[in-house]
Structure formats: C-alpha cells, structure tokens
Amino acid sequence: MADTGAVPRGFAPLRAAVYLFRPKGKDAALGRFDGVNGASALAEEVTLRLARHAQTKLAASAIAIALFKRVRAQPQVIRDSQCIGFGQIDKARLSAARDAPRLAGETQSLGHVLIMRQPGQPCVPHQSRATAPRTVQCGFMRQRSRLRNLVEYVLALVLLKSLEWTPIGAANTLGRYYAHLLDRAVPRLRRVAHRNLNLAMPELDDDGRSAIIDGVFRSIARLLVSLARFPSIRAHNVDGWIRIEGTEHIAAALRRGRGVLFATAHLGNWELSAFAHGLVSGPMGILVRPLDNPLIDRLVERRRGLCGNRVIYKKDFARSILKALAANDKVGILIDQNASLDSGVFVDFFGVPACAGLGFAKIAAHSGASVIQAYALWIEDEGRYLLRFNPPVDITGDASRDTATLHAGLEAAIRAHPDQWLWIHRRWKTRPPGEPSLYAE
C-alpha cells in the first residue's frame, strides 16, 4: 500500500491485529478478561483516550505502546492468542513512524508479540485457538483542538471563580442561572431525562417529570457552587455544608483490615461527599474518568485533592484499587453509569434491564473489602447535605447477584430523592442483543 502522507488533523485511520499472550508474574492470579470483547473494548478505550490528548498526528506505534502499557497495568489476564482489531492502519505509515524502534523494544520487554497486517488481511489466531475471535472496528477518532480546550478552560475557570468569590447567596443564584443556561443550551439533556423517567416511573405525567427534571438542574447548581467553594471548605466549617451519619460502619469495616469500598452514584452531591469525607475521616481514593478537556480535568483534579483525596483514573483502576484495599484504605466508586455488553451484566433497575459494570463486585469479592453504600443528599429544611453511610452490604462472590443487590439499594435511594439523580444520563443505552435502542429520536 502506498503512503498516504500526513494524517489529517481531524482523524487518523488505524488498524492493528494484535496477539496478546498471557503476561507472567503475580498479575496472572488476579482474574481474566471475558474473552475477546474485553480486550477489544480495552483497545478502543486506549485509542480514543490517546486521540483526545495527542498534540500532533497519531502514530500507530504510539497507539500500540499505549495499549500494551495499559494491558500490563491491568490486573487481569488476557487469554493466550487474543486477537483484537481497531481502526485502520497504513502499513507504510507504521514503518515510517519515528517510534517504531521503541515500539519493538516495548513489546519485547512486555513479553507480548505484535503483528501488523495490511487492511483486508484476515486476523489469523494462534494455533492453540480453534476459531478466530471476532475483531471490533472503531470509527474515526477525532482530536480536540488546543484552541477549543483553551476556550472551554477559560469559561470553566470564569464560572468557578464567579461562584467562589461572590457572597454565598449570590453564588447560589448564579449557580442556578448557569444550570438554567445548560438546560437551554443543550436541550438533548432534558429529552433524555424525560425518556428515562418515562421508562423508570411511567406513572408520572408530563408535569411530574418536568418537576423532577427542574430539580435535577437545581441539584447540579448546588454541586457547582460547592465545587467552586472547595478552597474555603475546611474541617472546622464543613459541617455548615454537610452533616455526616454512619461513620461507625466505616470504623468497624477498617478494623477488619481489608479496606472499604464505597458504592456511590451521581445522586445528590457526589463531589462534596468525597471531599467532606477526606476532611473529616481522612483521605480516600476516588475513581474518576478523565474529562475530555485535559485543562479542565487538571483544574477539577486540583480541587478534588485539596482535602487530601487521591484520584484514581480508570485506565489503571484495578491494580490501584487492589493496592489501596490491601493497605486497608478506602476507595469511592460511582456505580450508576451505563456499561457496555463486554464489561457488564443486565440487572433490574426501575423495572427495566440496565447494563451495569461487574468490576466493582469482582474487586469487592477478590479483595474481601467491606462494601458500604453512601450518598450525600440535600435536606431542604437544614439547608445542607446529609451524607449517610449505610451498613455494609453482604458480598456473596457472585458478581451478577452482588451487582443486582447494589443497584436495588441505589434505586431505593433514588426513589426517595428522584430530583437529585442525574436523569440526563442515558442510563439504559446498552440493550440486550437484538433489542432496539430506547433512545431513538
């Protein structure tokens, strides 16, 4: 294939057939991916993440290096001869990539084998496999421009500083105004919320759904104000923002010596929940997905860390979480997001099958950590939040059953405070095979 020249800035076509052999050492005892789908999802995630943050054209070698580093960091075992594909690659561009020598060294040092094939060639499995696994093709990967990142960052900084430096009454008014602007500027959010409520609470009429959605945006406003005020929230004044109950459950869990996993959600004020816990009960780890804009991501991360909390990114979450739990530490994880078929299981959620990630339940079972559900909910009469730590959840070791149990508890909390959950998220996006999308417009 002839060299096509420089990759256009908007996208980079990539394709790789990658053989991943089982890594050696202690990681091999910690579990395994569920077939080729898990590996394919991993490749896609790494590719898209690199595409967001690359400052120049995407080199195929850099994609592969990132993939292998990610695989190495995962405390799972990818089965022998796992073959995955993503995007499309130009073989000539690969051979010309400046990082090609380093790519060869990386793959050898990691004990893996990388085989690049021209587009159209079949991906042939290792002889130990009876049949070739399915490959997954990603679409075009769009790169965010520096200008866009900078403009978004300036707007976010102005928003936060306006809420931080104004008197609290004015900040609350501003916060509601900003949330209203979000509602008007992105009408899709309200449409998604209406659809979700129609699925989850069909007994509501249109006015009832609208009232709950209005409350969701008010809840977002309160969260923005608290996040902006993190620099001024300290241990001596945090009780003006939030009241905490159930810390005895944390103390009892820590006495077991196996760490604590907090199962929380986008309900109430999840940012203030973790922040207040860090101030009152000591720092904890918080699992987050990096924001698309790296400048805003660093801005938010600095504020999250003002109380001593440590950010754990999803790219290496399993190893980091297991290490923290082995040290009898605490880690908070949001469990209410939609999961892919590769990594989740369908559980009953408001009477509708919802795909939920199995990772939390698997880590809980493997580590033996105590699992505590906790949510910071706004109490109007008090004018502050109530962070309640519930008694530990019994973990059976059956990941599907434990995931369903956690979501049953989450549903009960949402039903008690429906206007404080993030209904604007397409929670039921993933459907069982053959079932149509619930969000077709």
MARKESE-627703 format. One record per residue (C-alpha): z, y negated, x negated; residue number from 1. Coordinates in Angstrom, 2 decimals, decimal comma, m for minus. Layout:
BEGIN
+---------+---------+---------+-----+
:       z :       y :       x : num :
+---------+---------+---------+-----+
:       Z :       Y :       X : NUM :
...
+---------+---------+---------+-----+
! end
This chain:
BEGIN
+---------+---------+---------+-----+
:       z :       y :       x : num :
+---------+---------+---------+-----+
:    0,00 :    0,00 :    0,00 :   1 :
:   m0,87 :   m3,43 :   m1,33 :   2 :
:    1,76 :   m6,02 :   m1,98 :   3 :
:    2,03 :   m8,39 :    0,95 :   4 :
:    3,59 :  m11,17 :   m1,13 :   5 :
:    6,71 :  m13,08 :   m0,30 :   6 :
:    8,61 :  m12,09 :    2,80 :   7 :
:    8,50 :  m14,80 :    5,49 :   8 :
:   11,81 :  m16,56 :    5,82 :   9 :
:   12,28 :  m15,56 :    9,43 :  10 :
:   12,31 :  m11,81 :    8,89 :  11 :
:   11,99 :   m9,02 :    6,37 :  12 :
:   10,34 :   m5,71 :    7,32 :  13 :
:   12,24 :   m2,85 :    5,74 :  14 :
:   12,12 :    0,90 :    5,98 :  15 :
:   14,06 :    3,42 :    3,97 :  16 :
:   14,51 :    7,15 :    4,17 :  17 :
:   17,89 :    7,73 :    2,60 :  18 :
:   19,51 :   11,01 :    1,71 :  19 :
:   23,27 :   10,71 :    1,62 :  20 :
:   25,17 :   13,55 :    0,02 :  21 :
:   28,85 :   14,09 :    0,54 :  22 :
:   31,00 :   11,82 :   m1,66 :  23 :
:   33,53 :   13,56 :   m3,82 :  24 :
:   37,25 :   12,98 :   m4,12 :  25 :
:   40,06 :   12,17 :   m1,76 :  26 :
:   37,81 :   10,45 :    0,79 :  27 :
:   36,39 :   13,81 :    1,79 :  28 :
:   39,60 :   14,78 :    3,57 :  29 :
:   39,76 :   11,83 :    5,91 :  30 :
:   37,18 :   12,73 :    8,54 :  31 :
:   33,44 :   12,52 :    9,05 :  32 :
:   30,79 :   10,62 :   10,91 :  33 :
:   29,48 :   12,18 :   14,08 :  34 :
:   26,02 :   13,23 :   12,97 :  35 :
:   23,08 :   11,08 :   12,03 :  36 :
:   23,75 :    8,47 :   14,71 :  37 :
:   26,88 :    7,25 :   12,98 :  38 :
:   25,04 :    6,90 :    9,69 :  39 :
:   22,12 :    5,11 :   11,35 :  40 :
:   24,45 :    2,64 :   13,03 :  41 :
:   26,06 :    2,05 :    9,64 :  42 :
:   22,72 :    1,27 :    8,03 :  43 :
:   21,77 :   m1,07 :   10,85 :  44 :
:   25,05 :   m2,95 :   10,67 :  45 :
:   24,84 :   m3,42 :    6,90 :  46 :
:   21,24 :   m4,54 :    7,14 :  47 :
:   21,89 :   m7,10 :    9,85 :  48 :
:   25,00 :   m8,39 :    8,10 :  49 :
:   23,13 :   m8,90 :    4,84 :  50 :
:   20,30 :  m10,57 :    6,71 :  51 :
:   22,69 :  m13,13 :    8,16 :  52 :
:   24,18 :  m14,15 :    4,84 :  53 :
:   21,25 :  m13,84 :    2,43 :  54 :
:   20,35 :  m17,17 :    0,88 :  55 :
:   16,88 :  m16,07 :   m0,25 :  56 :
:   14,36 :  m13,38 :    0,70 :  57 :
:   15,81 :   m9,94 :    1,39 :  58 :
:   15,18 :   m7,42 :   m1,37 :  59 :
:   15,06 :   m3,78 :   m0,35 :  60 :
:   17,21 :   m2,88 :   m3,33 :  61 :
:   19,96 :   m5,24 :   m2,21 :  62 :
:   19,92 :   m3,63 :    1,23 :  63 :
:   20,31 :   m0,19 :   m0,29 :  64 :
:   23,08 :   m1,27 :   m2,64 :  65 :
:   24,98 :   m2,83 :    0,23 :  66 :
:   24,53 :    0,35 :    2,25 :  67 :
:   25,84 :    2,61 :   m0,49 :  68 :
:   28,80 :    0,36 :   m1,20 :  69 :
:   29,60 :    0,39 :    2,48 :  70 :
:   29,37 :    4,17 :    2,63 :  71 :
:   31,59 :    4,50 :   m0,40 :  72 :
:   34,21 :    2,24 :    1,18 :  73 :
:   34,28 :    4,30 :    4,39 :  74 :
:   37,00 :    6,98 :    4,56 :  75 :
:   34,62 :    9,28 :    6,37 :  76 :
:   32,33 :   11,97 :    5,12 :  77 :
:   28,65 :   11,75 :    5,92 :  78 :
:   27,28 :   15,24 :    6,24 :  79 :
:   25,10 :   16,67 :    3,50 :  80 :
:   21,44 :   15,73 :    3,63 :  81 :
:   21,95 :   13,00 :    6,21 :  82 :
:   18,68 :   11,14 :    6,55 :  83 :
:   18,57 :    7,68 :    8,08 :  84 :
:   15,93 :    5,04 :    8,54 :  85 :
:   15,95 :    1,33 :    9,19 :  86 :
:   13,28 :   m1,30 :    9,45 :  87 :
:   10,10 :   m1,02 :    7,38 :  88 :
:    9,77 :   m1,26 :    3,62 :  89 :
:    6,84 :   m2,25 :    1,50 :  90 :
:    6,83 :    0,17 :   m1,46 :  91 :
:    5,15 :   m2,34 :   m3,74 :  92 :
:    7,82 :   m4,92 :   m2,97 :  93 :
:   10,53 :   m2,40 :   m3,71 :  94 :
:    9,09 :   m1,61 :   m7,13 :  95 :
:    8,85 :   m5,32 :   m7,86 :  96 :
:   12,39 :   m6,14 :   m6,72 :  97 :
:   14,39 :   m7,57 :   m9,55 :  98 :
:   17,44 :   m5,49 :   m8,67 :  99 :
:   15,60 :   m2,15 :   m8,83 : 100 :
:   17,21 :   m1,09 :  m12,15 : 101 :
:   20,65 :   m1,92 :  m10,85 : 102 :
:   19,83 :   m0,01 :   m7,68 : 103 :
:   19,14 :    3,15 :   m9,68 : 104 :
:   22,40 :    2,75 :  m11,57 : 105 :
:   24,38 :    2,16 :   m8,40 : 106 :
:   23,01 :    5,20 :   m6,62 : 107 :
:   23,61 :    7,48 :   m9,59 : 108 :
:   27,15 :    6,21 :  m10,12 : 109 :
:   27,97 :    6,82 :   m6,48 : 110 :
:   26,71 :   10,39 :   m6,60 : 111 :
:   24,04 :    9,78 :   m3,97 : 112 :
:   20,27 :   10,25 :   m4,02 : 113 :
:   17,90 :    7,57 :   m2,72 : 114 :
:   14,31 :    8,50 :   m1,84 : 115 :
:   11,95 :    5,73 :   m0,75 : 116 :
:    8,84 :    6,68 :    1,24 : 117 :
:    5,84 :    4,68 :    2,35 : 118 :
:    5,74 :    3,71 :    6,04 : 119 :
:    4,35 :    6,53 :    8,12 : 120 :
:    5,54 :    9,34 :    5,88 : 121 :
:    7,89 :   11,80 :    7,56 : 122 :
:   11,53 :   11,85 :    6,64 : 123 :
:   12,00 :   15,43 :    5,45 : 124 :
:   15,52 :   16,81 :    5,42 : 125 :
:   17,19 :   18,69 :    2,62 : 126 :
:   16,58 :   22,42 :    2,64 : 127 :
:   20,13 :   23,04 :    3,88 : 128 :
:   19,21 :   21,40 :    7,18 : 129 :
:   17,37 :   23,40 :    9,81 : 130 :
:   15,85 :   20,43 :   11,54 : 131 :
:   15,19 :   16,85 :   10,56 : 132 :
:   17,61 :   14,34 :   12,07 : 133 :
:   16,33 :   11,51 :   14,18 : 134 :
:   15,76 :    8,18 :   12,46 : 135 :
:   16,71 :    4,90 :   14,02 : 136 :
:   14,44 :    1,88 :   13,66 : 137 :
:   15,91 :   m1,59 :   13,65 : 138 :
:   13,95 :   m4,57 :   14,84 : 139 :
:   13,23 :   m7,70 :   12,89 : 140 :
:   16,21 :   m9,22 :   11,08 : 141 :
:   16,49 :  m12,95 :   11,49 : 142 :
:   18,02 :  m15,11 :    8,81 : 143 :
:   20,17 :  m18,09 :    9,74 : 144 :
:   19,11 :  m21,30 :    8,05 : 145 :
:   21,53 :  m23,27 :    5,89 : 146 :
:   20,89 :  m26,34 :    7,99 : 147 :
:   21,85 :  m24,54 :   11,18 : 148 :
:   25,02 :  m23,19 :    9,58 : 149 :
:   25,95 :  m26,64 :    8,33 : 150 :
:   25,33 :  m28,36 :   11,67 : 151 :
:   27,36 :  m25,74 :   13,53 : 152 :
:   30,15 :  m26,02 :   10,96 : 153 :
:   30,36 :  m29,80 :   11,28 : 154 :
:   30,50 :  m29,54 :   15,07 : 155 :
:   33,21 :  m26,87 :   14,89 : 156 :
:   35,22 :  m28,92 :   12,41 : 157 :
:   34,99 :  m32,05 :   14,56 : 158 :
:   36,06 :  m30,02 :   17,60 : 159 :
:   39,09 :  m28,53 :   15,83 : 160 :
:   40,18 :  m31,79 :   14,23 : 161 :
:   39,89 :  m33,67 :   17,53 : 162 :
:   42,24 :  m31,12 :   19,09 : 163 :
:   44,55 :  m31,10 :   16,07 : 164 :
:   45,03 :  m34,83 :   15,55 : 165 :
:   45,26 :  m36,10 :   19,14 : 166 :
:   48,51 :  m36,01 :   21,17 : 167 :
:   49,04 :  m32,66 :   22,85 : 168 :
:   48,32 :  m33,99 :   26,35 : 169 :
:   45,02 :  m35,49 :   25,25 : 170 :
:   44,23 :  m32,34 :   23,26 : 171 :
:   44,68 :  m30,17 :   26,35 : 172 :
:   42,34 :  m32,45 :   28,32 : 173 :
:   39,80 :  m32,37 :   25,50 : 174 :
:   40,07 :  m28,59 :   25,29 : 175 :
:   39,26 :  m28,22 :   28,97 : 176 :
:   36,33 :  m30,59 :   28,53 : 177 :
:   34,96 :  m28,57 :   25,62 : 178 :
:   35,31 :  m25,35 :   27,60 : 179 :
:   33,52 :  m27,00 :   30,52 : 180 :
:   30,68 :  m28,01 :   28,19 : 181 :
:   30,44 :  m24,41 :   27,02 : 182 :
:   30,23 :  m23,26 :   30,63 : 183 :
:   27,46 :  m25,73 :   31,43 : 184 :
:   25,54 :  m25,31 :   28,16 : 185 :
:   25,44 :  m21,50 :   28,30 : 186 :
:   25,03 :  m20,54 :   31,98 : 187 :
:   24,46 :  m16,92 :   30,98 : 188 :
:   28,20 :  m16,59 :   30,35 : 189 :
:   29,07 :  m17,31 :   33,96 : 190 :
:   26,32 :  m15,00 :   35,19 : 191 :
:   27,69 :  m12,17 :   33,06 : 192 :
:   31,21 :  m12,85 :   34,31 : 193 :
:   30,04 :  m12,73 :   37,93 : 194 :
:   28,31 :   m9,43 :   37,28 : 195 :
:   31,36 :   m7,96 :   35,56 : 196 :
:   33,67 :   m9,00 :   38,38 : 197 :
:   31,25 :   m7,62 :   40,94 : 198 :
:   31,44 :   m4,28 :   39,15 : 199 :
:   35,18 :   m4,26 :   38,48 : 200 :
:   36,52 :   m5,98 :   41,60 : 201 :
:   33,91 :   m5,55 :   44,33 : 202 :
:   36,44 :   m6,58 :   46,95 : 203 :
:   36,25 :  m10,21 :   45,79 : 204 :
:   33,91 :  m12,64 :   47,46 : 205 :
:   31,87 :  m15,22 :   45,56 : 206 :
:   34,60 :  m17,86 :   45,77 : 207 :
:   37,18 :  m15,41 :   44,47 : 208 :
:   35,01 :  m14,52 :   41,50 : 209 :
:   34,29 :  m18,18 :   40,76 : 210 :
:   38,01 :  m18,99 :   40,80 : 211 :
:   38,72 :  m16,27 :   38,24 : 212 :
:   35,84 :  m17,42 :   36,02 : 213 :
:   37,10 :  m21,01 :   36,16 : 214 :
:   40,43 :  m19,65 :   34,96 : 215 :
:   38,69 :  m17,85 :   32,09 : 216 :
:   37,32 :  m21,13 :   30,77 : 217 :
:   40,73 :  m22,77 :   31,13 : 218 :
:   42,14 :  m19,88 :   29,11 : 219 :
:   39,50 :  m20,47 :   26,42 : 220 :
:   40,52 :  m24,14 :   26,35 : 221 :
:   44,17 :  m23,24 :   25,74 : 222 :
:   43,15 :  m20,86 :   22,96 : 223 :
:   41,07 :  m23,58 :   21,27 : 224 :
:   43,96 :  m26,03 :   21,35 : 225 :
:   46,41 :  m23,54 :   19,86 : 226 :
:   43,95 :  m22,53 :   17,13 : 227 :
:   43,44 :  m26,19 :   16,23 : 228 :
:   47,22 :  m26,70 :   16,05 : 229 :
:   47,94 :  m23,72 :   13,77 : 230 :
:   48,59 :  m26,02 :   10,75 : 231 :
:   51,52 :  m27,61 :   12,60 : 232 :
:   52,96 :  m24,43 :   14,15 : 233 :
:   55,83 :  m23,08 :   12,10 : 234 :
:   58,70 :  m20,66 :   12,59 : 235 :
:   61,04 :  m23,45 :   13,73 : 236 :
:   58,76 :  m24,68 :   16,54 : 237 :
:   56,70 :  m21,64 :   17,51 : 238 :
:   58,96 :  m20,94 :   20,49 : 239 :
:   57,56 :  m24,09 :   22,08 : 240 :
:   54,23 :  m22,30 :   22,20 : 241 :
:   55,17 :  m18,71 :   22,87 : 242 :
:   58,11 :  m16,52 :   23,86 : 243 :
:   58,33 :  m13,02 :   22,43 : 244 :
:   59,78 :   m9,90 :   24,06 : 245 :
:   59,98 :   m6,27 :   22,97 : 246 :
:   60,43 :   m6,71 :   19,23 : 247 :
:   62,92 :   m3,83 :   19,36 : 248 :
:   59,96 :   m1,49 :   19,82 : 249 :
:   58,44 :   m2,75 :   16,57 : 250 :
:   61,72 :   m2,31 :   14,69 : 251 :
:   62,07 :    1,26 :   15,95 : 252 :
:   58,47 :    2,03 :   15,02 : 253 :
:   58,91 :    0,69 :   11,50 : 254 :
:   61,95 :    2,88 :   10,99 : 255 :
:   59,63 :    5,88 :   11,37 : 256 :
:   57,92 :    4,74 :    8,19 : 257 :
:   54,31 :    5,32 :    9,29 : 258 :
:   53,29 :    1,81 :   10,21 : 259 :
:   52,38 :    0,21 :   13,52 : 260 :
:   49,02 :   m0,21 :   15,24 : 261 :
:   48,91 :   m2,98 :   17,82 : 262 :
:   46,31 :   m2,36 :   20,52 : 263 :
:   45,41 :   m5,74 :   21,97 : 264 :
:   42,41 :   m7,37 :   23,64 : 265 :
:   40,61 :  m10,61 :   24,43 : 266 :
:   43,28 :  m11,26 :   27,03 : 267 :
:   45,40 :  m14,40 :   27,07 : 268 :
:   45,67 :  m15,82 :   23,56 : 269 :
:   44,99 :  m13,10 :   21,01 : 270 :
:   44,79 :  m15,65 :   18,16 : 271 :
:   48,22 :  m17,14 :   18,84 : 272 :
:   49,64 :  m13,66 :   19,43 : 273 :
:   48,88 :  m12,55 :   15,87 : 274 :
:   49,79 :  m15,94 :   14,40 : 275 :
:   53,19 :  m16,09 :   16,10 : 276 :
:   53,97 :  m12,52 :   15,10 : 277 :
:   53,22 :  m13,40 :   11,49 : 278 :
:   55,66 :  m16,30 :   11,62 : 279 :
:   58,48 :  m14,51 :   13,44 : 280 :
:   58,25 :  m10,87 :   12,37 : 281 :
:   56,36 :  m11,07 :    9,10 : 282 :
:   52,68 :  m10,91 :    8,15 : 283 :
:   50,37 :   m8,25 :    9,52 : 284 :
:   46,76 :   m7,20 :    9,11 : 285 :
:   44,24 :   m8,27 :   11,75 : 286 :
:   40,88 :   m6,57 :   12,17 : 287 :
:   38,03 :   m9,01 :   12,80 : 288 :
:   34,25 :   m9,07 :   12,86 : 289 :
:   32,85 :  m11,81 :   10,61 : 290 :
:   31,31 :  m14,67 :   12,57 : 291 :
:   27,56 :  m15,14 :   12,28 : 292 :
:   28,06 :  m18,52 :   10,61 : 293 :
:   29,81 :  m17,92 :    7,25 : 294 :
:   31,05 :  m21,52 :    7,05 : 295 :
:   32,80 :  m21,31 :   10,42 : 296 :
:   34,02 :  m17,84 :    9,52 : 297 :
:   35,83 :  m19,19 :    6,45 : 298 :
:   37,21 :  m22,10 :    8,48 : 299 :
:   38,73 :  m19,78 :   11,08 : 300 :
:   39,94 :  m17,30 :    8,46 : 301 :
:   41,90 :  m20,03 :    6,64 : 302 :
:   43,70 :  m20,93 :    9,83 : 303 :
:   44,46 :  m17,32 :   10,68 : 304 :
:   46,01 :  m16,90 :    7,25 : 305 :
:   48,38 :  m19,88 :    7,46 : 306 :
:   51,15 :  m17,58 :    8,72 : 307 :
:   50,56 :  m15,01 :    6,00 : 308 :
:   48,42 :  m12,62 :    8,05 : 309 :
:   45,70 :  m10,73 :    6,21 : 310 :
:   42,19 :  m10,47 :    7,59 : 311 :
:   40,60 :   m7,01 :    7,55 : 312 :
:   36,85 :   m7,04 :    8,05 : 313 :
:   35,18 :   m4,26 :    9,97 : 314 :
:   32,93 :   m3,43 :    7,06 : 315 :
:   35,78 :   m1,57 :    5,31 : 316 :
:   38,28 :   m1,31 :    8,12 : 317 :
:   39,23 :    2,37 :    7,99 : 318 :
:   40,29 :    2,51 :    4,37 : 319 :
:   42,11 :   m0,84 :    4,57 : 320 :
:   43,95 :    0,10 :    7,75 : 321 :
:   44,99 :    3,53 :    6,47 : 322 :
:   46,24 :    1,95 :    3,26 : 323 :
:   48,29 :   m0,61 :    5,21 : 324 :
:   49,78 :    2,02 :    7,51 : 325 :
:   50,67 :    4,25 :    4,55 : 326 :
:   52,70 :    1,28 :    3,26 : 327 :
:   54,49 :    1,07 :    6,66 : 328 :
:   52,66 :   m2,13 :    7,50 : 329 :
:   51,38 :   m3,47 :   10,83 : 330 :
:   47,78 :   m3,93 :   11,95 : 331 :
:   46,39 :   m5,53 :   15,12 : 332 :
:   43,09 :   m4,40 :   16,62 : 333 :
:   41,12 :   m5,62 :   19,65 : 334 :
:   40,11 :   m2,56 :   21,66 : 335 :
:   38,27 :   m4,05 :   24,64 : 336 :
:   34,78 :   m4,56 :   23,25 : 337 :
:   31,70 :   m2,61 :   24,21 : 338 :
:   30,92 :    0,26 :   21,83 : 339 :
:   27,66 :    2,00 :   21,02 : 340 :
:   26,86 :    5,55 :   22,01 : 341 :
:   27,12 :    6,52 :   18,35 : 342 :
:   30,74 :    5,48 :   17,97 : 343 :
:   32,25 :    5,59 :   21,44 : 344 :
:   33,15 :    7,64 :   24,45 : 345 :
:   32,89 :    6,75 :   28,14 : 346 :
:   36,21 :    6,08 :   29,82 : 347 :
:   37,08 :    4,91 :   33,30 : 348 :
:   37,56 :    1,13 :   33,23 : 349 :
:   37,94 :   m0,59 :   36,58 : 350 :
:   36,28 :    2,43 :   38,17 : 351 :
:   33,11 :    2,03 :   36,09 : 352 :
:   32,34 :    4,14 :   32,99 : 353 :
:   32,69 :    1,94 :   29,91 : 354 :
:   31,85 :    2,96 :   26,37 : 355 :
:   34,94 :    2,49 :   24,20 : 356 :
:   35,25 :    2,97 :   20,47 : 357 :
:   37,04 :    6,08 :   19,23 : 358 :
:   38,02 :    4,63 :   15,86 : 359 :
:   41,40 :    3,28 :   16,95 : 360 :
:   42,57 :    6,57 :   18,44 : 361 :
:   41,30 :    8,56 :   15,45 : 362 :
:   43,10 :    6,34 :   12,97 : 363 :
:   46,28 :    6,50 :   15,04 : 364 :
:   46,19 :   10,29 :   15,11 : 365 :
:   45,33 :   10,64 :   11,43 : 366 :
:   47,98 :    8,20 :   10,21 : 367 :
:   50,77 :    9,08 :   12,62 : 368 :
:   51,38 :    5,36 :   13,17 : 369 :
:   53,16 :    4,10 :   16,26 : 370 :
:   50,78 :    2,53 :   18,79 : 371 :
:   52,03 :   m0,49 :   20,71 : 372 :
:   50,04 :   m2,44 :   23,29 : 373 :
:   50,75 :   m6,17 :   23,20 : 374 :
:   49,27 :   m9,22 :   24,92 : 375 :
:   50,12 :  m12,93 :   24,87 : 376 :
:   49,73 :  m14,16 :   28,46 : 377 :
:   50,00 :  m17,70 :   29,77 : 378 :
:   53,00 :  m18,34 :   32,01 : 379 :
:   52,30 :  m21,44 :   34,05 : 380 :
:   55,92 :  m22,01 :   35,11 : 381 :
:   57,06 :  m22,08 :   31,49 : 382 :
:   54,07 :  m23,94 :   30,09 : 383 :
:   53,80 :  m21,44 :   27,23 : 384 :
:   52,74 :  m17,90 :   26,48 : 385 :
:   54,72 :  m14,70 :   26,75 : 386 :
:   54,00 :  m12,15 :   24,06 : 387 :
:   55,28 :   m8,79 :   25,23 : 388 :
:   55,35 :   m5,70 :   23,03 : 389 :
:   55,33 :   m2,64 :   25,25 : 390 :
:   56,98 :    0,71 :   24,43 : 391 :
:   54,88 :    2,89 :   22,11 : 392 :
:   52,02 :    4,88 :   23,59 : 393 :
:   52,11 :    8,66 :   23,15 : 394 :
:   49,19 :    9,72 :   20,97 : 395 :
:   48,05 :   13,28 :   21,63 : 396 :
:   45,45 :   13,61 :   18,89 : 397 :
:   42,68 :   13,98 :   21,47 : 398 :
:   40,69 :   10,83 :   20,68 : 399 :
:   38,89 :   10,69 :   24,03 : 400 :
:   42,07 :   11,17 :   26,03 : 401 :
:   44,03 :    8,66 :   23,96 : 402 :
:   41,26 :    6,08 :   24,27 : 403 :
:   41,29 :    6,51 :   28,05 : 404 :
:   45,08 :    6,07 :   28,10 : 405 :
:   44,88 :    2,83 :   26,13 : 406 :
:   42,21 :    1,44 :   28,45 : 407 :
:   44,25 :    2,34 :   31,51 : 408 :
:   47,07 :    0,23 :   30,11 : 409 :
:   44,66 :   m2,58 :   29,32 : 410 :
:   43,21 :   m2,50 :   32,83 : 411 :
:   46,68 :   m2,84 :   34,34 : 412 :
:   47,35 :   m5,91 :   32,19 : 413 :
:   44,02 :   m7,48 :   33,14 : 414 :
:   44,57 :   m6,86 :   36,85 : 415 :
:   47,89 :   m8,69 :   36,59 : 416 :
:   46,18 :  m11,70 :   34,93 : 417 :
:   42,46 :  m11,47 :   35,72 : 418 :
:   41,76 :  m15,12 :   34,91 : 419 :
:   42,85 :  m14,63 :   31,29 : 420 :
:   40,46 :  m11,88 :   30,23 : 421 :
:   37,08 :  m12,61 :   28,65 : 422 :
:   34,84 :  m11,54 :   31,54 : 423 :
:   31,95 :  m13,37 :   29,88 : 424 :
:   31,50 :  m10,39 :   27,51 : 425 :
:   29,02 :   m7,69 :   28,59 : 426 :
:   31,68 :   m5,01 :   28,58 : 427 :
:   29,58 :   m2,40 :   30,39 : 428 :
:   26,42 :   m2,95 :   28,33 : 429 :
:   26,21 :    0,58 :   26,89 : 430 :
:   25,24 :    3,10 :   29,55 : 431 :
:   25,05 :    6,89 :   29,60 : 432 :
:   21,63 :    8,24 :   28,60 : 433 :
:   19,13 :    7,79 :   31,40 : 434 :
:   21,20 :    5,24 :   33,29 : 435 :
:   19,67 :    1,76 :   33,70 : 436 :
:   21,26 :   m1,39 :   32,35 : 437 :
:   23,87 :   m3,06 :   34,53 : 438 :
:   22,83 :   m6,48 :   33,26 : 439 :
:   19,14 :   m6,52 :   34,07 : 440 :
:   18,11 :  m10,02 :   35,06 : 441 :
+---------+---------+---------+-----+
! end
